Every structure is written in C-alpha cells, then in structure tokens.
Amino acid sequence: MKLQEILKARGITDEQLKEVQEQDIPAAAESFQRIMDIYYLLKVTADMESAYWYNRVWWENDGDLLEVRRAKAVAASLAHSTPTILPYEKLVMNKTKHLRGAFPFPWVCASFFNSLAESLMEEAEAPAENEADSGSVVGAGGGNVTESYGEVISIAKKFGMRKEDIPVLVKVSKYWDGISVEDISTKYAKTLPGFEQFQNIMDSVLVMFDSFAIPQGREVMNYYMPLQYGFDGILELCDEKIAETMGETGGDGVLGMSRGYYYAAMKEIVKGLSQWCENYARKAEDLASREPDEAYKKNYLEIAQVMHNIAHKRPSTFREALQMTLCLHLGVVNEDPQSGQSIGRLGQVLQPFYEKDIADGTTTEEEVVELLELYRIKITCIECFASAGVSGGVLSGNTFNNLSLGGQNYDGLSAVTPLEYLIIEAGMRAQTPQPTLSILYDEKLPEDFLMKAAACTKLGMGYPAWMNNQVGMNFMLRQYDPEGMDLYDARAWCLGGCLESAPGCFLPLEYNGKVTMIPGGASPTCGTGIHFTGLPKVLELVLTNGVDKRTGKQVFPPHNKKLKIFDELLDQWKEYLDISNRIVNKVNNIQMDVWRKYNMPAVNSLLKPDCFKKGQHIGNCGARYNACINFESCGTITFINSLASLKKNVYDTKKYTLEEMTDAMLHNFGFRTAYDTGVFSPDYRESTDDAQKYAEIFADCINAPKYGNADPYADQLLRDYHMYLLHYLPTLESFFGKPEYLCQISVSTHGPQGFITLATADGRLAGTTYSDGSVSAAPGTDKNGVYALFESATVYDHSQNQNAQMNLKLHPSSVQGVQGTRKLLELVRTYMRKGGFHVQFNVVSSDILKEAQKTPDQYRDLMVRVAGFTQYWCEIGKPIQDEVIYRTEYEEV
C-alpha cells in the first residue's frame, strides 16, 4: 500500500504498471521445435527389446551370484538397446529405441501379463488388473493409447504395443510366473495372520498400490562418480577394490564378504553403460557416412565424438557432461519400474563445465540454452510402464524427474549459479512438462534470480514450484540426525520425485584446476512405504462399522460403538488407521525386502558414492542415509473438513445424530453420484427425489467450518492431526529397520480415491475428487482470501514432515506485467516467511480449461500443474481435470 501511495504521488497508476512487460521470450531453437512436432504426433509405445535381453542374459547366468547376475542382465538390456538418432538432435539416447517408449519389467510383476496372456494373444481387450485400475481414468488425448486400434494393442489403458511383439511379451513374462518379486513376496505375505485384512484394504482402494509397483525413485540422482573418474577410471577403481576386499570380511561377518561381489557387479554395469554410449557413437558415424547434407553430417560427427569420449573418459566439455548425466539418468530409470528419479541440482553440478567453456569461448549462452531445451524433451519422453492404477491413477502419465535450483552451497551461501539462470530460460522458451523446476527458496538468493523464476512461473506451465529451503534443511537435521546428518549435508538436500524431500551430500569435483563441492543424492527411495492411504475413506469406514458399502466387504473388524463423544470418533479413526498401517507396512516390507534381494539396483548403486565407498548396494544400506521410507496420505483437507462438520453438527450443536448424518451420506444427500453423472467436481449437482429430505442437513454440512479461512475451529483439527502423526508414525518400522514419517502429496490419487469414497460430511458428493495436496483448501471453501489460507496452512511446523503441499490457481490478469511478477514473488515470500514448505501455481483461466476439456485436440500443448507436477491437459483423466477447473481462482493477489 505504501508503494502504491508513492507511485500515485508520482502520477503512476496501477494500470500503467501492468502494461510494463518483461522482456519478450525468444522462440525455442529450431532443433527443439522440429523434435516437438514429432513428439506431439507420437503415441506411447511399448516394445520388448530391453526386456528380451535382460531375460536372456539373466537366464544365461543362472547360478551366478545374484548381485553380479543382476548387473549383467541390466547391462545387457542397455548394451543391446537399438540406438536411434534424429538428424537435428544434439543430445542422444532414449529409454527405448522409440522417442517416447517404455518396456515391461515382468521380473518385478509378471502376474498382470501372465493372467492376460490368452486375451493378449487373441488381441482381446485387457481387463483391469485390480480395483485401483478400475477406478483410475487415463487421459484420452495426446500420446496415450487408451484403446486398441489397427495393429496396436492397448495395455494398461496407456501403452500401445504392436501385435508382433505380443508373443514375445507373453513368452518373456512366462519365465517369471511364480518367481517374480510380486509372486515371491505374495507367497510369504500370505503367511501373515492379517493377510486377508490386507486384501480387503487393497480391494477397497483404501491404500492405492503395492510397493513393488514402483520400487525405485522419489530420490535424487548423484552424478559424481562418472563426472570425476569416467567409466574407464571407475573400472580401474573396481579392480583396485576387488583386490582389496575379495575374500576379506572387513570385520563384518554378515555383509563384509559381499563387498568383493559388489565391485565385480559394478564392473559389469560400467561395461554395459560404456557399450551403450559406444553404440550411439558408431550409429552416428554410420549416419554421417551416408548423410549428403553437410550440416547434418557435421552434427552426426560431433555426436560421435561426444559419445566416444564419454564411453571411456570423464567429460571435458559442458556438452559431454550434460550428455553423461542424461545417459546415467536413463540408465537408472531403465533398471526398474519407477517414477520420481529426480535430477537434483544440475545447474550447480554442471556449473564448472559451463564456466570453462564460456571462458574458453568454445560455446555460447545460446548454444547452452539450446542443449538445455533438447534436454527437456529427453526427460519429457521418459515413461513408466505400469498398471492403469499407477500410470493413470497416481502419475497421470508423468514420471516426476524434478530439477531443483537455488538453496545453499557447501559454505552456506547462495548456491545459485549462472547456469541456473539459463535452465530457467530454457524452461521459458521450451515449454514441456519435464523436467519440472523447483526453486529452493532462501533469503540469501539473488533478487534477479527470484524475479526470473517468478516470471517463468506466471507463464502458466506450472513451474517452477517453490520450496522453503530452511524448512527442508530443518527436516533433514530432524529426520537424519541418528544417521549422522550435519549442517553441511543438510544444505545439499533437494526434491526427489514431485515433492519428496530427499537427503544429499557434497563431494569434491576436480575440474579445470579447481575443486568444486557439488551436491547429489545420498539415499535410496524416499517414498516406498505405505502408498497413499485415503484419510476420508478411513473415516467413512468408522461411520459404517468397518463395512465398505461400495464393495460390501468388511474391511475392518466392526467396532460396534455408539461413538457418543467426538474423541471416541477420533480414537476409532486412529484405531482403524493403525490396523491398516500395521498390516500394509508388513506386506510392503516383505515386498521391498524380496525386491532388494533379487532386484538390487545396479546403476543406482554405482552412482551413490557411499555405496561405492562401503562396497554395498542400496538394498544393503549402502547409501549414507536410509531412514527414508514414508507413510503417504491423501485427501487431508477433505478429512479435516469432514471432522469439522461432524464435530459441529453432531457433537457441539447436537443438531443431528451420528446415525442421521451417516444416513444422509449413504444416500448422497439426495443427489446423483459422480458415477452416474460423470462429473467429478463438487460444483455440479443433480437432485433425486430424496433431495428435499436431506436439504437441511446438506446445507449445514456445506456451511460447517472449513479449513483455509483462518478459522481456529477447523485449523486446530489440522494441527492436532499432525501432532498425532508426528509421534505415531515412527512406531512403524521400514524394511531398512528405520522409523517412518509422514509424506503429504496427492499426486493424482485424489481422483481414484475420491472415486471410491462415498459422500463425506463436508458436503462432498460420492465419487467426486478429494481436495488436492495437503494444505490446499478444498475447492470453493476458502472465502477469506489467500493470506487467510496461509494462516491456516501454517498452524503446525512444516519441518516435522517430509513435505506439505499447497496448490493455488491465479487468473493471469492478477500477475500481469512486471508489477505482477513482483506481486507473485511477494506472495511466495510471504508464505515462506510464515514457515510454509511448498507452494505451486496454475496461472490459467478456468474458462480456457473448460474449453480445452471440450476440444482437447485444439489444446495439444496446454499444460497445467496438478499436484507436484506439470502435465499436458489432454493426457490427464477427467476426474483430475474437473478438480483443477474447480479450484478457487484468485483474481487478485
């Protein structure tokens, strides 16, 4: 207000300021545009090349030590992958031979393919794998293959596989019948006394999916070893370590002997990675020998030189270093079905290479931006081959390869580098869903960098999102103190996956005559715990005495209590949550233990430096920090608002009995369900003949106190919930033998989990999507403005959990011009200073989204922020689309 008074005194109006625009954003490079033209036409293709070679080499080495056998199989799948290069590419390598491709992992999960073998061979439509798949809706547009057509068979509602590949899929999968990670872990899980309870929980979709579905990811890559030593140098180190450790226990009679086998396995995987690079070099040379166009020929020869060099030596240029990190990233995501294998703080890792090339005059900023634009395509093309419940219901087709910027460096100063400005610039010019960008906001960061990031955010792609660096560091020190976390390592944290805080460390990169402390990941997966428990569904089961009215199954033992006071209701919710967590955690621990024994990460265990130092793979706690397994929640605010309504209408005013409230919810307050209407947002209602009967109770539920309005009545419930979980969750022990903690991200699970939940006491109707995030307001319920929402969100300490997620939607007019960029930055700064952990924005009009929903083909490149990630609008399922459209839209900030 003071600023406005000063400007007014000088004759400058708000409207004049809005008209002052940032510098025009240049178009992306022609190479980027040509590849994107192809990308938009592509469908997600699944092939069997990598799976075939993995399978073949695995069985050829039957009887070998498992660590070595696994490394040989992964290495073979990489070394035999057919290289494909487009004439205008400058960065090469893909997940498969297709630009946008994926492949199955039947050694992890074969039952899906084996049960469908007959239908696949007969070209029949594949039935849903489980209840989560049935309740998950995959976006029908873009690259998703939701239905079979022509010579293409649709698998998991997303992936297209050519008919000639189906017999190979069936044959490869058949080998793993009964001995996949899924099958072995299920065999032993069935010995648990509560296994039937577990099945009922999964069938009700109270918990979204099993741990083996995506066992790696939600962590941060570490590129240090190959950047420091190169592949040939690592082979020499392996030989030295084998001579030192083979046959020696090192004083550890349990795992000591496995050190020698670890280094033998690492030799195999390094040879596979090196050969993969060589194959691309030879392919480029072959293409150059047959290319008449001199410009294309020159490009092929440059690719060949880069790939030959990184196949053996440490990178000597920025282009080589960027290509090396891309190779390593693809290597990790190719060894397991996974999502959230985050890139980390790449602009700080590669700054020494960029700095030297610019100083030497061997490259220009524009050439670097072009490479970063092409890098964005490569990351966007990464797909996760999984069931519809995972790829559609959880991921919405995204794989969350997050790139973090900012934060603090090893010395506690601003970590922002000149290269990070260019990473944002590339994200502004080359608008793709991945890698999503995340700003680790710290008061020490340069103002011009923050303004550039805010200018990027307001373009409407949904990135960068903003994280509180101090809150993240505090969580690191709190969670990993028993494992020796110190302030230096705490500064190296960043996001693994869409929003999972992951520990890191700094390591000394020797390059250009200097030593630079570069950050990288220092843990395994920070998310493979209890996967997405629907908090409102647990409350529903309390009200129905443990019976899932949708399926008719008795999910929990009947409590047969009257629940006469509010605390009894809450205690019963806690009891049911604990029953679910105890059995699901045991089953998940078995699943992950079997996975780490048979599918121990090979490439990832090479890259995490502490693994190489200890001589132990990730599954043997080779990483520096291992207390990283979580409990994932969904529908937090729908749950809190439902509690507030029950407390108000049943226990405080006593206007209704609990039975009357439950009856109203079971009858959907007299409205048609989302299953019937096909509309999943809470603003759409169709009455039935019972509507008048429940009109008053419905109105009281709608008007009950709601979170997000700085109202202590609802906000205190949120604080109490967090304080309870803070002390309760560490009583759960992960397969690493470490205490678990709370992870609060909805991803896309608020769609399918809302779909299977009946009406809730806050007035939400049956089948409609839950509230998104964890501290976002339920759509349409935040009546007092964004700053009141910030007050509600920060009633507890965000550093006590792995994360907290705030999603906001702004009308583009609210952040127009340079003044709008400043307002957006100040909005972020206000939330960070109040202790908020994360905030992300959709800067798009709801009218545009509604139009795009009607005519998706006309909006092929439209992107939105969902919950921790950006995705093409047309590739998101309708339940999530409806929820995004109905989010509160702020027209003034």
N, C-alpha and C positions, 0 to 999 in steps of 0.2 A: 504493500500500500504506500509506503514511503517513496519507493522508486516511482510509482505512478504519479505521485504528487510532484516530484521533481521534474519528471518528463512533461507533465501537464503545464508546469510553470514555464517550461521552455518551448511550449507550443507544439509538443509532440503527442499525438494521440495513440491509443491502443491500435486502432485500425491501421495507422501508418506503420507501426512497428510490425504488425502481422504481415505487411506487404514486403518487408525486408527478408529476402530469402537467402538460404545458404548457397554456396557456390554450386553451379549445376554439376550433376553427377555424370561423368563421361560414360559412354556406352562400353560394355564389356568387349574384350578383344574378339576379333573375327573368329579365331580358333574356338573360343568358348561358344559363341553363338552357333557355329556350324555343328558342334557336337550336341548342343542342347536341342537343335532342330531334330536331330536323330533321336535323342532321348525321349522327347515328347511323343514320338511315334511308337516307341518300343513297349512291349509287354514284358512282364516279369517272367523270365524263362528259367526253368529248372532243367539241368542236364545231369548226366551220370558219370562224366569223365573223372572228376576228382574222387567220387565215391568208389568207382570201379578200381582205381589204382590204390586207394587206401586199402580196400578189401583184399585185393590181390597180394600186396606186399605184407599185409598183416598175416595172412594165412601161409605165405611162403616162409615166414619166420616163426611159425608155431613152435613153441618150446623155448624161445629165447627169453631173456629177462624182460619183464613187462615194460620197464622204462625204455629199454632200447628198442623193443618191438614196436611200441607206440611211436617213438621218434622216427623210426624207419618208415612206418606207414604214413605218418603226416608228411614227412619229407618227400615220399614218392608221390603223394597227391599234389604237392606243389611242383615238383620237378617234371611231372608229366602233363601239367596243365598246358593246353594249346595256347601259345601267345598270339594275340590279335592286336594289331596296331592300325589306327586310322591315320591317313596322311597328314592331318593337321593336329595330331596330338604332340605334345612335348613332354608330358608325363605319361608313362605307360603302366601297365599291369591292371588287371581286374580280378574280382573274386572268382570268376569263371571265364571261359572263352567268350562269353556274351558280355556286352557292355553293362546290361542290367540283368544279372543272373544270380542263381543260388543253386545249392545242391543239398540233398538229404543226408542225414547222419544216422543210418539205421543201427550202428553200433551203440548209439545212445538210446534211441527209441525206435524199435522195429515193429511194435505191435500195430501201429497205425497202418503201415504199408502191408504187413502180412495179413491183417484182417481184411484188407481191401484188395488183396491180390486177385481174387476171382473177378471182382467188379472192374478193376483196372484193366485186366486182360480182355474183358468183354466190353471195354470202353463205356461202362456204365457210370452214372454219376456217383461220386463217393459220398457215403453218408457221413454225418457229423461224428467226430471221434468221441465226444463226451458232451455233458450238459453245458460246459463253458463255451464250447464251439457253437452249440445250438443257439445260445443267447448272444453271440457275437456277430455284429454286422460289419462286413468289409465294404469299403467304398467301391461303388460300381464303375467309377471312371478311371481315367489315367491309365497306368500300366497294369492294374490288377486284372487277373483273368478269373472272373467270378463264375464263369460258365464255360463248359467245353464247346469248342466250335471247330469245324473242319478237321484238320489233322492234329488238333491240340486238345489235350485233356486237362481240365481244371482240377487242381489238387489244393485242398485246404482253402478253397474259395479265393485264392490269390495267385497261385503259381501255375503257369502253363508248361506242360511237358509234351513233347512230340510223341506221337504214338509209337514210333520205332524205339523210343527209349524206355517204354513201359516194361517190356520183358527184362531189360537189364535191371531196372529198379526192383522188380519182383525177385529176380534171382539173387541180387546182392543182398536184399533185405532178408531173404530166406535163411542165409547163413547165420543170421543173428537171432533167429527165433529161439527164445528161451534163454539166451545168454547176453542180451543187450543190458546196458546199465538199468534200463527200466525193468526188464524182466527179473534180473538178479535181485535188485533192491525190493521189488514187489514180493518176491519169494520169501525174503527174510522179514519184510514188514508184516506179512500175513501171520507171522508168529507172535506179533504183539497182541495182548489181550483186547486192545481197543481198536483193532483194525476195522471192524465193521462200523464203528463210530467214525473213523476216518473216511470210509467210503461214503457214508451218509453226508458228511460235511462237504465232500467234494461234489457229490451229486446235487446238493442244494446250491452249489456255487457260492457258498459262504466264504470259501477260500478259492482263489481264482485258478491256480495251476500248480503243478508239481515242480520241484527244484531241478529235476533232470532236464526239463524242457529247455532251459537256457542257463546252463551251469556256470559259464564264464561271463564276464562283463560287469558293468556297474563298477568299474575301476579305471585306473589311469595307466596308459602305456608308459614305458620307460625305454627311451631310445639310446641310452648312454653307451652301452657296450659296443654296438657296431659303429657308432659315431667316433668312439675313442680308439677302437682297435681294428675295425674292418673284419670281414669274415675270415680272411687268412690269418689275421692276428689272433682271432678267437680260437681257431683250430690249433694254433701253437700253444695258446694258454691251456686248452683242453689236454693236450699231450703232457704238458708240464704237471697238470693237476692229476692226471691218471697215474703218472709215475710217482707222485707224492702220496696218493690216497688209496690206490687199488691194493686190496689186501690188508689195509690198516683200518682200525676202528676209530682212531682218534679219541679214544676214551669213552666212546658211546657204543655200548653193546647192542643197542636196539636199532639205530639208524646209521651208525658210523660206517659200516661196510657199504651202504648204498651210495656213498659219495663217489666212489670209483665208477659205479654204474651210471650215475647221473652224468658225469663228464663224458662217458662213452656215448650216452644218448645225445648229449649236446653236440658232439662231433657229427652225428648223423643228421641232426636237424640243420646245422650250419651248412653242411654239404648240399642239402636239399634246397635251402634258400639261395645259395650261391648258384646252383644249377638253374633255378627258376629265373634268376637275373640273366644268366648266360643265354638261356633260350630266347629271351627277348632281344638280347644283343644280336644274336645270329639271325633272328627273324628280321630285325631292322636292316641288317647288312644285306640280306636276301632281297628285301623290298627295294633297297637303294640300288641294287644291281639291275633291277628291272624297271626303274622309275624314269620316264623321259622328262618329267618336269624337274628343272634344276632346283627350284625352291623346296619341293617335297623331298628330293634326293638329299639335299643338304640337311634337312630336318631328320631324315632317317639315319644319316651317318652320325649326327650329333647324339641321337638316341642310343645308337650302338656304342658310341664311346662312353656315354654315361653308364650304360648297363654293364659293359665290360669292366669298367673301373669299380663300380660298387659291388660287383660279383666277387671281388677279391680284396680291394683296398678300402681304407677309410675314406670318406668323401673329402674332396679337395675344393669343391665349389658349393655355392648355395643350391644350385640345381641338383647336383649329386646328393647333397644332404637331404633335400626335400624328397627326392625320389627314393632314397634309402628309407626314410621314415614311412613313406607310403607302402613300400614293399613289406616292411616289418608289421605295419598295421594290418595289411591284408593277410599276412601270414598267421597272425593271431586269430583273426575272425574266421579263418578257414579251418581251424582245428577243432572247433566245437560249435554247436548252435548257440548263438549268443547275441546279446544286444548290450549297448552301453559300454563298449570298449573305447573309452574316451581318449582323445588325442593329447589332452593335457595342455601345458603352457608352451605350445610350439613356437610362438614368437620369441620366447626367451631362450628356448633350446637352440634355435637356428640363428639367433642374432649374430654370433661370431662369424658364421659363414657369409651372411648377408653383409656384415660390416666390411669384411675383407674384400669381397667382390666389388662393392661400391667404391671403396678406397682405391682399388687397383684399376678401376674403370673397365672391368670385364663384364659388367652388366649395368643396367639402369633400373630406376624405380619402376618404370613402366613394364619392363621385361619381368621384373619380380612380381608385379601385380598380375600380369598375365598367367604366370605359373601358379599363383595362388588361386586365380579364377579356375584354372583347369583342375587344380587340386580339389576344389569344391565339387566339381562334377564327379570325380572319382569317389569321394566319400558319400555323395548322394546316391551313387549306384550300389552301395553295399546293401544287401538284403539278408534277412534272417529266415531261413527255411524252417517253418514251424507250423503247428496246427492253427486253425482259424481262431481259436480262443486266445492264442498268443499273438500271432501276427496281426490279427484284426482287433480282437477284444482288448489286448494290452498295448500293442505297439502302434496301432493304426498305420502299419507299414513302415514306420520309422525305426532306425536302429541306434539313435542317440549317441553318435560319435561327437562328443562335446569338445569344443576348443575353448579353453579359458585364457583370459587376458588380465593383466594387471596384478593386483596383490602386492606382496612384499618380496624382495630378494633376500638372499642369504644374510645380508648385513642389516636387514630391517628397514631398508629404504624402498622407494617406489620401484617396482620391478618392470614398469612399462619400458619397452624398447622401441626404437624407430620402426622395426619390422612389424610391431603390433598395430601401428597406425595403418600400414599397408594391408594387413589382414582385414581390418575393418573396411578399408577402401574396397578391397576385393569383394567383401560381402555386400557392399552397397551396389557395386556395378553388376556383379554376377549373382543374381538372386536365386538361390537354391535352398532346399530345406536343410541340407547338411554341408559342412559341419555347422551345427548351431553354435553361436558365440555366447560366452558368458563373461561378464565383467566382474572381477573380484574387487568390489568397491572398497577403497580405503581412502581415508582423509589425506594420505600422502600422494595420491595420484595426481598427475598434472591436469589442470583445468581444461586445457585444449583437447587433451585426450578424452576426458569425460564428455565434453561437448560433441566431439566427433562420434563417440559411441551413442550418445543420445540422439544425434541426428540420424544415425543408422536405425535406431530403434523405431523412430517415428515414421520410417518409410513404410511400415506395415507388414514386414516379413516375419515379425515376432522375435527377432534377435537384434542386438544382444539382450539377454536377460541380465538381471543384476543381483549379485550375491554380496552379502556383508562379510568382508574379509576378516574382520575382527571376531565376529561370531563364529566363523568357520575355524579360525585358529583356536578359539576357546574350546570348541567342541573337540578338536584334536587333542589338546592338552588334557581335557577331562577324560576322554574315552581311552586314549592310548598311553596314559601315564604308567600303568603297570607294565607296559612293554618297553618303557624307556623313552617315550616321546619327550623331546626337549623343544625349546623355543625355535631353534634353527629348523628342525624338521617340520614343526607346526607351520612355519612360513611357507613350506613347499606344498601345502595342501591344494587341491582344486576339485573340480567336479568329475566324478565318474558316472557315466550314464547321464540321464537328463538332469538329475538333481541330487545324486548321492554323494555327499561329502566323502572324499577318499584321501587317505594319508599319502604323503610323499616324502622325498628326501632330496638333498642337493648333492651332486657329485662333480668332481673336477674335470672338465673337458679341456684338454690341452690342444690348442689350435692357434695358428698364426702367431706363435711365440708368446702366447698368453695362456693363463689358466682362468677359465670361467666356470663358476659354480652354476650348473644348470639343474632345474627341477625335473623330477619324474616320479612316476608311481612307485609305491613301496608296499603294496598289499595285493592279495588276491581279490576276488569278487567282494564288493561291499554291498551285496544285495541278495544273495541266495539264501534267504531264510524262509520265513512264513510268508507266502506270496499273496498279498492283498486280501486281507480279511475285511468283509463288508460290515462295518460297525452298525449301520442301521438294520442289517439283516439279523444280527445277534439280538438286537432289541426286539425285533419282530418275533423272534422265537421265544423270548421271555414272555411276551403277551399271549402267545399261542401254546404255552406249556410245552415247548420243545418240538412242536409239530410244524413241519414245513407245509403249509396249506397248498402250495403250488404243486408239490410232488406227492403229498400225502405221507411222507416219511417222517418217522420220529427221529429227528436229528440229534436231540439231546434228551437225557432222561427227564421225564415230567417232574417238575418241581412241586406241583400241587399246592402252591402257596397263594394266599389271598393278596399279598403284597399291599398291605394296608397303609404303609408309610413310604415316602419317596426313597428313603435309604434302603429299604428292603428291595425295591425295584432295582436300584442301582447295584446292590450287592448281588442280586441274581444275574444281572448282566455280567458282572465281573466273574461270577462262577461259571457261566456258560462260555465266556471268552477264554477262561483258563482251561476248561475241558477241551475246547477246540485247540488251543495253542499247545497243550501238552502232547496230544496225540499227533497233531500235524508236525510238530517240531521233531518228534521221534522218527516219524516216517521220512521227513526231509533229511534228517541226519544220516539215516541209512542210505538214502538215495545219493547224497553227496559223498558219503564215505566209499560207496561202491564206485562212484564216478572217479574219485581221486586215485583209487587203487588200479583201475583198468584204463582210464582215460586221462591220466595225469597230463597236464598241459606241457607241451613240448616247446613251442616257440615262446610262449609267455614265460616259461621257467628259464629260458635262456636270457630273456631281456631284463627280468627283475634282478638287479645286481646282487642283492643279498642272497638270492638263490645260488648264483654262481660262486659267491664267496663261501657259502656254507656247504655247497655240494649237495643241495637238496631241492627237489622240485616243489612247486607251490603247494601241492597236496600234502607234503611233509612239513608244512610250516616253514618253507624256505624263505618266504618273504620276511621283511623286517617287522611288519605289523599284521596281526592275524585276528584281532578282536573286532572283526568287521562284518559279522553276519547279523541280519536285522529282522525285525517284525514289520511288515508293510501293511499300512492301514488304507482304507478307502471310505469315502463318504463321511468324513469327520464332522462337517458342519451340518449336514442333514441329520446326523445323530444328535449333535448338541441342540439343534433347534427342536428336534422331537422330544428330547428330555425337557427342554424349557416349557414346551406345550403341555406335556404330561404333568409336570410339576405345578404349573399354573392352574390348569383346568380341572385336574383330578385331585391334587393333594393340597394346594393352597386355598383356592376358592371353593373347592369341592362341588363345583357345578355339575360335574359328570362323574360317574363311577368308572373304574378302570374297565369294567365289562362293557359299558356303553361306548367308551372310547374305542375299545378293541372291535366291537361290532361295527362301528362306523368305518373303521379302517378296512375290515374284511369285506365290507360292501362298497369300498372305494368312494365313500362319502356320497354315494348316489350318482357317480359319473361312470362313463365308459373308460376302460383301461387303455393304456398305450398299446397293449397287444391288439386291441380292437381298432383303435383309430390310426395307428401307425405314426403318431406324433409323440415325440419324447420330451418336449419341453413343457414346463409347468404352466405356461400361459394359455394352453389350449385345453378346453374342457367341453365335453358333450354330456348333457344330462341324460339320466334314465328316469324311469317312473319313480324311483326311490329318492330322487334329488331333494324333494321338499322335506322328506323325513329327516334328512341329515343336514339340512341347510344351516341350522343354527350352530351345531357342533363343528361343522366345517368352517364357518365364519370365525368361530372362536379359536380354532387351530391356526387359521391364517393370521389372525390378529394377535396371537400369542407373542411374547417377547422373542426377538430374533437376534442372533449374533450379527455383529457388524455395525451396530448403531451406538457404540459406547454405552451400552446398557448393562450395568453390572449383573442384572438378573440372569441374562444368558451368558455373559462373558465369564462369570465366576464358574459356571459349569465347565467351560473350556479349560480354565486354569486347573480346576480340581481333577479333571480327566488327565491332564498332562502330568500333574504331580503324582497321580496314582501310577501311571505307566512308567514314570521315571524310576520308581522303586520296584515295580513289579517285573518289568521285562528282564532285568539282569538275573532273575531267578531261572530264566531259561538258558540252557547251555547249548552252544553250537557244536557242530562236528569237529571243530578245532579245540573244543573244551574251553571256550571263552564265553563271557556273558553277552547277551544280545541287547539290542537297543531299538529305539523307535525310528522308523523311516516313514515319512508322510508325503507321498506323491500319489496322485490318482492315475497318472499316465492316461490311458483310455479306459481303465477298468470301471470308472464310474458309469460308463454306458451299459455294459453287460451285467454288472452287479446291480445297477438300478433296475435293469430289465427284469431280474428275477425276484425283486423285492416288492411286496405289497405296498399299499398306501401307508404313509408314515404320519405321525401325529403332528408334524409341522404343516400339514395340508398338501404335501406332495402326493400325487396320484400313483397308482400301481403301474409299474413298468417304466416310469419316467426316470430320466438320468439323475443320479445323485449330484450334489454340489461338487464342483471340481476342486482340485488342490487340497489344501488342509486348513488354510486360513482365509481363503476366498469366501466372500459372502455367497449364500445361496442366491441364485438369480432373482433380482427384483425385490430382495428383502432389505437391502442396505439403503435406508431412507435419509440418512443424515450426512451423506457426502463421504468422500474418500478419506478425509482426515479422521472422521469418526471410526471408519473401518480400521485405520491404522491403530487407533487406540484399542480397539477390541482385539486386534491381532497380537498385540504385544503385552497382554496381561500375564504372560509367563515368559521365562527365559528361553529364547530360541536356541541357545547354545547347549541346552541339555539334551537335544535330539540331533539326529543326523541331518535333519533339514526341516523346513516349514515352507509351504508353497502358497504364494499369493498371485492370483491371476487377475488382471484388470483389463477392461476394454475402454478405449478412448475414442471419441469421434475425431476424425482427422482435423476438423476445424479448431479443436481445443489446443492443438500444438502447432499451429500454423506459423511459419516463418522462424527467424532467428529467436524472436521472443518466445515462441512456442517451445523451441528446443531448450532454452533456459528454464522455462517453467517445468518441462518434463524432468530435467536434471534435478531441479529443486524438489520436485515431488519424490524422486528416488532418494535424494539426500535426506529428506525429512524422515522417510521410513527407516533408512539405515541408521540414522541417529537415534531413533526410538528403540533400536535393537532388533528390527525386522531382519530376517535372514535373506529372503528372496522375494523379488517382485518381477513380474514379466508383463508385457503389454500386447494386446491386439489393438492396433491403430487402424480401424476399418469400420465403415458404416454397416449397421445391421441390414440396411436396405440392399447394399451390394451383396451381402451373404445370402439373403433371401433370393435375390435374382440368380445368383450363381447356383443355388440349390435347384432352381427350376431349369436352368440351361447350363449344365456343367461344362459342356463342350466349348462354350464361349469364354470360359474362365479357366482354361487348362493350366495357366501359370499362377493362378491366385493361391497364395499361401496364408495360413493362419497359425496362430500359436494355440496349442491345445492345452497341455499341462506339462511343461518342462521341455517341449519340443515343438518344432515347426513342421507342418506337413502341407502338401498340396490339398486344397479343399476337396477336389473331386475324388481323392483317394481315402477320404475319411468316411466312416459309416454314418448313416443318418442320425442315430441317437446322439452321437457326439456333435454333429453339425447343429442339430436342434438346440443342444445345450449351449454351444458357443454363440449362436444367434441371440439367445435369450439372456445372456449375461448382461448385467447392468452396464449401460453405456454412458460414460461420463462425458458431458458436453462442455465441461469447464473444469480446469484443474488449477 
